[in-house]
Amino acid sequence: MLTSLSTALVAIVLLGGPAFAQRPDWTDRPDWTQRPHFTRSSGAPDSVTVTSTSAGSVVSTAPVFSTPVTNTSAAVYSNSTTRTRVPSGIFFTGGSTGTGSGAAQPTGYWNVTRTYNHTRSSAVVPSGSTSASFISLNTTQYISHSTNTPSSRTQGSVASTLRTLTTSYSSKNASSTAISTSSLATSATRSVAAASSTSATSTADPKIPFLRGVNLGGWLVLEEWMNADLFEDTLAVDEYSFSSTSNASEALAEHWATFITQDDIASLADTGINALRIPIGFWAYDNVNTPYHQGQDAYLEKAIGWAKQYNMSVWVDCHGSPGSQNGYSSSGRVGFVNWQQGTNLNRSTSVLETIAAKYGAEEYAGVVVGIELTNEPMAGGANDLGVTRQWTQDAYAAVKAKVANPNLQIIMQDAYAGVDSWIPTAEAIIGQGSKTFAMDTHLYQLYTPADNDLDQSQHITKACGWSTALSTSNAVVPTYVGEWSTTTNICVNPDNSTTSGFSCTITGCQCQADSFSTWNDAMIAQVRKYVEAQLDVFEASSSGYFAWSLKGPGAWGFQNAIEGGIIPNPLTDRKFAKQCTRTTRRAVRGSLGVAGEAW
């Protein structure tokens, strides 16, 4: 941004009201129809000084709520002792002391050290421009509110308006331009709308849209529970053993050609799905000394072509790694966890380099937005989590070196260690660079005894609680829910109360374990409530999500769930709104993370 500017630029923004303290129930992303109310902190300064560095200029409007701004290479700290929280988009000098980082800073991210450290390195104002483009730091649009007249407030606070006008610079001829708050608001509104409507398939667009996706599980990596017909009359329990059965090659070829088709992808277009996560095994690229068959990559390429046709983005997910990273059938081989043994980690990296060299090429840049390093590596037992984290850094560097698409994300699944526990690793990888590393977490509530003791209201409460770790991680690194499901193990009584379990004895009671085709309206409603709660959390606290899976038995199949009414169609539709407090759904979401329209 304005890299030829040789001297520091200073813009003073005087606000017509008092300095602001965050109201107690503030969230980083409040409902876009709501105007936050602010009250004065004791000793807080009445004005805010905004100072840019030689790297570029800063343009700010006011109202005090969610100010759209542009800036580069900036970091801000609020008072770390009092841990004062500051609303997104407001320039602030820091706590009630009036001290800060000394540079022009946007606010809105509370990092793990409980300070506000906001770094933005994206060049958002082109060199030579005479006006600044706008981007919304919190990705929601408050600009429709009036900015030049006080509006009614509760708690005795008053609206603030812009008194001193901002300055715009050209790299060739620096000049001051007076800009009214109304024209700034109009400009910002147009820019945000344009950014949000940009097609995800545009190779010229450096941004990745908010991903509402579905997995194509059970297709290019077999899982017996999802592909029961294929495994029938065999002793195979996974793809490794299936590959040695008679006629395996022919059976696999027919399966790949028929399990997922173009019609399936076309059917997703009206549901709000804009992304596909496509699992594939390492053996599709390196099956030396294994029984695995090859041919999957040709179908992966077909799917990418279909995605492009229907304006969808794609993650290529290395679902099975050499030696098996978890011993599950989803890794290709059940019962063995040898991923960190011998040369398997190096082999894993080599396969990823092959994938990256192909799908990280510019020709795929408009569609393939991510490559996932591995899926659900075991965090204990045969795997050392520390080794996994170090391998992640090494694999990221190796993959990054192979890709031509500078915006392609390289994603790591959190090994069920908690996505927020990966923040130090993510920070080490990202450094001061662009956010081309991302985290994936998988959120289910049916695989532990504790989860299976919950009734549906408790499942919903737990889902609402996911927002904390998701938003904490997403503030630092783009964070996705790579897998989620509709399933909890509950029963619904005739009075619509729910209990945990797989069976019940009350007349008229039905359990989720019963055949999906027999579910009554009460069961459908209870499952829909849980699904909507999850979606609201994902919408508010992550950079995207992928249902598991497009096809599967009963409610595990996205297509079945849409047809059965337990997943909203479109995904943004709601029958049970606002089940989770402190989360808000987005009116428009066209960006990664919580901090801006582009990283």
URSUL-V177671 format. One record per residue. N is the residue number from 1. RES is the residue in three letters. NEAR is the number of other ideal C-beta (glycine too) atoms within 10 Angstrom. D_CENTER is the distance of its C-alpha to the mean C-alpha in whole Angstrom. Layout:
BEGIN
n: {N/N}
res: {RES/RES}
near: {NEAR/NEAR}
d_center: {D_CENTER/D_CENTER}
END
This chain:
BEGIN
n: {1/2/3/4/5/6/7/8/9/10/11/12/13/14/15/16/17/18/19/20/21/22/23/24/25/26/27/28/29/30/31/32/33/34/35/36/37/38/39/40/41/42/43/44/45/46/47/48/49/50/51/52/53/54/55/56/57/58/59/60/61/62/63/64/65/66/67/68/69/70/71/72/73/74/75/76/77/78/79/80/81/82/83/84/85/86/87/88/89/90/91/92/93/94/95/96/97/98/99/100/101/102/103/104/105/106/107/108/109/110/111/112/113/114/115/116/117/118/119/120/121/122/123/124/125/126/127/128/129/130/131/132/133/134/135/136/137/138/139/140/141/142/143/144/145/146/147/148/149/150/151/152/153/154/155/156/157/158/159/160/161/162/163/164/165/166/167/168/169/170/171/172/173/174/175/176/177/178/179/180/181/182/183/184/185/186/187/188/189/190/191/192/193/194/195/196/197/198/199/200/201/202/203/204/205/206/207/208/209/210/211/212/213/214/215/216/217/218/219/220/221/222/223/224/225/226/227/228/229/230/231/232/233/234/235/236/237/238/239/240/241/242/243/244/245/246/247/248/249/250/251/252/253/254/255/256/257/258/259/260/261/262/263/264/265/266/267/268/269/270/271/272/273/274/275/276/277/278/279/280/281/282/283/284/285/286/287/288/289/290/291/292/293/294/295/296/297/298/299/300/301/302/303/304/305/306/307/308/309/310/311/312/313/314/315/316/317/318/319/320/321/322/323/324/325/326/327/328/329/330/331/332/333/334/335/336/337/338/339/340/341/342/343/344/345/346/347/348/349/350/351/352/353/354/355/356/357/358/359/360/361/362/363/364/365/366/367/368/369/370/371/372/373/374/375/376/377/378/379/380/381/382/383/384/385/386/387/388/389/390/391/392/393/394/395/396/397/398/399/400/401/402/403/404/405/406/407/408/409/410/411/412/413/414/415/416/417/418/419/420/421/422/423/424/425/426/427/428/429/430/431/432/433/434/435/436/437/438/439/440/441/442/443/444/445/446/447/448/449/450/451/452/453/454/455/456/457/458/459/460/461/462/463/464/465/466/467/468/469/470/471/472/473/474/475/476/477/478/479/480/481/482/483/484/485/486/487/488/489/490/491/492/493/494/495/496/497/498/499/500/501/502/503/504/505/506/507/508/509/510/511/512/513/514/515/516/517/518/519/520/521/522/523/524/525/526/527/528/529/530/531/532/533/534/535/536/537/538/539/540/541/542/543/544/545/546/547/548/549/550/551/552/553/554/555/556/557/558/559/560/561/562/563/564/565/566/567/568/569/570/571/572/573/574/575/576/577/578/579/580/581/582/583/584/585/586/587/588/589/590/591/592/593/594/595/596/597/598/599}
res: {MET/LEU/THR/SER/LEU/SER/THR/ALA/LEU/VAL/ALA/ILE/VAL/LEU/LEU/GLY/GLY/PRO/ALA/PHE/ALA/GLN/ARG/PRO/ASP/TRP/THR/ASP/ARG/PRO/ASP/TRP/THR/GLN/ARG/PRO/HIS/PHE/THR/ARG/SER/SER/GLY/ALA/PRO/ASP/SER/VAL/THR/VAL/THR/SER/THR/SER/ALA/GLY/SER/VAL/VAL/SER/THR/ALA/PRO/VAL/PHE/SER/THR/PRO/VAL/THR/ASN/THR/SER/ALA/ALA/VAL/TYR/SER/ASN/SER/THR/THR/ARG/THR/ARG/VAL/PRO/SER/GLY/ILE/PHE/PHE/THR/GLY/GLY/SER/THR/GLY/THR/GLY/SER/GLY/ALA/ALA/GLN/PRO/THR/GLY/TYR/TRP/ASN/VAL/THR/ARG/THR/TYR/ASN/HIS/THR/ARG/SER/SER/ALA/VAL/VAL/PRO/SER/GLY/SER/THR/SER/ALA/SER/PHE/ILE/SER/LEU/ASN/THR/THR/GLN/TYR/ILE/SER/HIS/SER/THR/ASN/THR/PRO/SER/SER/ARG/THR/GLN/GLY/SER/VAL/ALA/SER/THR/LEU/ARG/THR/LEU/THR/THR/SER/TYR/SER/SER/LYS/ASN/ALA/SER/SER/THR/ALA/ILE/SER/THR/SER/SER/LEU/ALA/THR/SER/ALA/THR/ARG/SER/VAL/ALA/ALA/ALA/SER/SER/THR/SER/ALA/THR/SER/THR/ALA/ASP/PRO/LYS/ILE/PRO/PHE/LEU/ARG/GLY/VAL/ASN/LEU/GLY/GLY/TRP/LEU/VAL/LEU/GLU/GLU/TRP/MET/ASN/ALA/ASP/LEU/PHE/GLU/ASP/THR/LEU/ALA/VAL/ASP/GLU/TYR/SER/PHE/SER/SER/THR/SER/ASN/ALA/SER/GLU/ALA/LEU/ALA/GLU/HIS/TRP/ALA/THR/PHE/ILE/THR/GLN/ASP/ASP/ILE/ALA/SER/LEU/ALA/ASP/THR/GLY/ILE/ASN/ALA/LEU/ARG/ILE/PRO/ILE/GLY/PHE/TRP/ALA/TYR/ASP/ASN/VAL/ASN/THR/PRO/TYR/HIS/GLN/GLY/GLN/ASP/ALA/TYR/LEU/GLU/LYS/ALA/ILE/GLY/TRP/ALA/LYS/GLN/TYR/ASN/MET/SER/VAL/TRP/VAL/ASP/CYS/HIS/GLY/SER/PRO/GLY/SER/GLN/ASN/GLY/TYR/SER/SER/SER/GLY/ARG/VAL/GLY/PHE/VAL/ASN/TRP/GLN/GLN/GLY/THR/ASN/LEU/ASN/ARG/SER/THR/SER/VAL/LEU/GLU/THR/ILE/ALA/ALA/LYS/TYR/GLY/ALA/GLU/GLU/TYR/ALA/GLY/VAL/VAL/VAL/GLY/ILE/GLU/LEU/THR/ASN/GLU/PRO/MET/ALA/GLY/GLY/ALA/ASN/ASP/LEU/GLY/VAL/THR/ARG/GLN/TRP/THR/GLN/ASP/ALA/TYR/ALA/ALA/VAL/LYS/ALA/LYS/VAL/ALA/ASN/PRO/ASN/LEU/GLN/ILE/ILE/MET/GLN/ASP/ALA/TYR/ALA/GLY/VAL/ASP/SER/TRP/ILE/PRO/THR/ALA/GLU/ALA/ILE/ILE/GLY/GLN/GLY/SER/LYS/THR/PHE/ALA/MET/ASP/THR/HIS/LEU/TYR/GLN/LEU/TYR/THR/PRO/ALA/ASP/ASN/ASP/LEU/ASP/GLN/SER/GLN/HIS/ILE/THR/LYS/ALA/CYS/GLY/TRP/SER/THR/ALA/LEU/SER/THR/SER/ASN/ALA/VAL/VAL/PRO/THR/TYR/VAL/GLY/GLU/TRP/SER/THR/THR/THR/ASN/ILE/CYS/VAL/ASN/PRO/ASP/ASN/SER/THR/THR/SER/GLY/PHE/SER/CYS/THR/ILE/THR/GLY/CYS/GLN/CYS/GLN/ALA/ASP/SER/PHE/SER/THR/TRP/ASN/ASP/ALA/MET/ILE/ALA/GLN/VAL/ARG/LYS/TYR/VAL/GLU/ALA/GLN/LEU/ASP/VAL/PHE/GLU/ALA/SER/SER/SER/GLY/TYR/PHE/ALA/TRP/SER/LEU/LYS/GLY/PRO/GLY/ALA/TRP/GLY/PHE/GLN/ASN/ALA/ILE/GLU/GLY/GLY/ILE/ILE/PRO/ASN/PRO/LEU/THR/ASP/ARG/LYS/PHE/ALA/LYS/GLN/CYS/THR/ARG/THR/THR/ARG/ARG/ALA/VAL/ARG/GLY/SER/LEU/GLY/VAL/ALA/GLY/GLU/ALA/TRP}
near: {24/22/12/10/19/8/8/13/18/13/20/14/23/14/22/14/18/17/22/23/20/18/16/7/10/16/20/21/22/23/15/17/11/12/18/20/17/24/17/15/18/6/10/18/17/13/13/21/16/23/19/25/18/13/17/24/26/27/29/23/24/27/25/25/24/25/29/26/28/25/30/21/18/23/16/27/21/27/20/14/10/11/12/18/17/26/24/27/25/28/25/24/25/22/22/18/16/17/13/23/17/14/17/30/29/30/26/22/24/19/15/14/9/10/16/28/18/23/16/23/15/19/16/20/22/11/14/11/15/13/14/29/19/27/23/27/25/24/26/22/19/24/24/9/14/13/22/13/7/14/12/7/15/9/8/8/19/14/22/23/19/23/13/13/16/23/20/19/22/16/18/10/8/16/10/11/14/10/18/13/18/13/11/24/24/13/19/24/17/13/20/22/14/13/22/20/10/18/11/22/18/12/14/8/17/15/20/25/25/24/29/24/25/28/24/27/29/27/26/26/28/27/23/19/12/22/21/11/7/22/22/8/8/16/9/19/14/24/29/23/20/24/19/13/16/8/9/19/13/9/17/21/13/12/18/17/13/9/19/23/13/13/8/18/22/12/16/23/13/10/18/13/23/21/25/27/31/24/26/24/28/29/23/23/18/17/14/8/6/15/15/23/18/14/13/21/17/11/21/23/12/16/24/20/12/20/23/17/14/16/15/26/24/26/26/28/29/25/26/33/26/28/23/26/32/26/20/19/26/26/30/28/25/18/11/16/20/16/27/19/13/11/10/17/22/14/17/25/20/15/21/25/18/16/25/24/14/18/25/23/15/11/12/21/22/19/23/27/27/25/23/25/26/27/26/19/27/21/16/11/9/16/21/14/15/8/13/24/18/14/22/24/15/12/22/23/12/17/22/18/11/17/25/13/20/12/17/23/24/23/27/27/27/23/24/17/16/13/28/21/16/25/20/11/20/23/14/14/21/19/10/7/11/15/22/22/26/28/27/28/25/18/20/14/23/14/11/9/6/9/16/15/12/20/18/24/15/16/24/23/14/17/24/18/12/23/21/13/19/26/24/18/28/27/23/23/25/27/31/32/26/28/24/23/21/23/22/24/18/28/24/26/15/12/10/12/15/25/16/17/16/12/9/17/6/12/7/11/20/19/18/24/14/17/8/19/8/8/22/12/10/18/25/17/17/26/25/20/19/26/24/25/23/25/23/22/27/27/20/24/27/28/27/29/27/28/28/24/22/27/20/22/13/17/21/21/23/28/17/19/25/21/11/19/15/23/24/19/13/12/22/14/13/14/10/15/9/13/19/20/10/17/23/21/19/18/13/16/21/22/25/28/23/23/28/26/25/22/24}
d_center: {27/30/31/35/35/37/38/35/35/35/34/35/34/36/34/37/36/36/33/30/29/26/27/27/24/22/18/16/15/18/19/19/23/24/25/25/29/30/33/35/34/38/38/35/36/37/36/33/33/31/32/30/31/33/29/29/29/28/28/27/28/29/29/27/24/21/23/22/23/23/23/23/23/23/23/24/25/26/29/28/31/30/26/27/23/23/21/19/20/24/26/27/30/29/30/33/35/34/33/30/29/31/29/27/24/21/20/17/16/17/17/18/22/22/23/21/20/19/19/18/20/19/22/22/26/27/31/34/32/34/31/28/25/22/19/17/16/14/13/16/19/22/25/27/28/32/32/35/37/36/35/36/34/34/35/38/35/36/34/34/34/34/38/38/36/34/35/34/35/36/36/39/41/39/40/39/38/38/35/35/33/33/32/30/28/29/27/24/24/24/22/19/20/21/17/16/18/18/18/15/18/19/20/21/18/16/13/10/9/7/7/9/11/13/15/18/19/23/24/24/24/26/26/29/28/26/29/32/34/34/35/38/41/40/39/36/33/31/30/32/35/35/35/39/40/42/41/38/37/38/36/33/34/34/31/29/31/31/28/25/27/26/27/24/21/23/23/20/20/21/19/16/14/13/12/13/13/16/18/21/24/25/28/27/28/30/32/35/37/35/36/33/33/32/31/27/26/28/26/23/24/25/22/20/23/23/19/20/23/21/18/15/13/14/12/16/15/19/19/22/24/27/29/26/24/24/27/25/26/23/24/27/29/30/31/31/29/30/27/28/32/34/32/29/27/28/29/25/24/27/25/22/24/25/22/21/24/24/21/20/23/23/24/21/19/18/17/16/12/12/14/14/16/17/16/17/20/22/22/26/29/30/26/26/23/24/25/22/20/23/23/19/20/23/21/18/22/23/21/20/24/24/21/23/20/19/15/14/11/13/11/12/12/13/17/17/18/15/12/13/16/15/15/18/17/14/17/19/18/16/19/20/19/16/12/13/12/8/8/8/10/12/13/17/20/23/23/25/28/27/24/27/29/27/28/25/25/25/22/20/21/19/16/16/17/13/12/14/12/9/9/12/10/7/10/11/9/6/4/4/7/9/12/13/16/19/21/23/27/28/32/32/36/38/37/34/33/31/32/30/32/33/36/38/42/42/43/40/37/35/32/29/30/33/33/30/33/34/32/33/32/32/29/27/27/26/23/22/22/20/17/17/16/13/12/13/11/8/8/10/8/4/2/3/6/10/13/16/18/19/23/24/27/27/24/22/22/19/22/25/22/22/26/27/25/22/19/19/20/19/16/16/19/20/24/23/21/20/21/18/20/18/15/15/14/13/16/14/11/11/9/7/7/9/12/13/13/13/13}
END
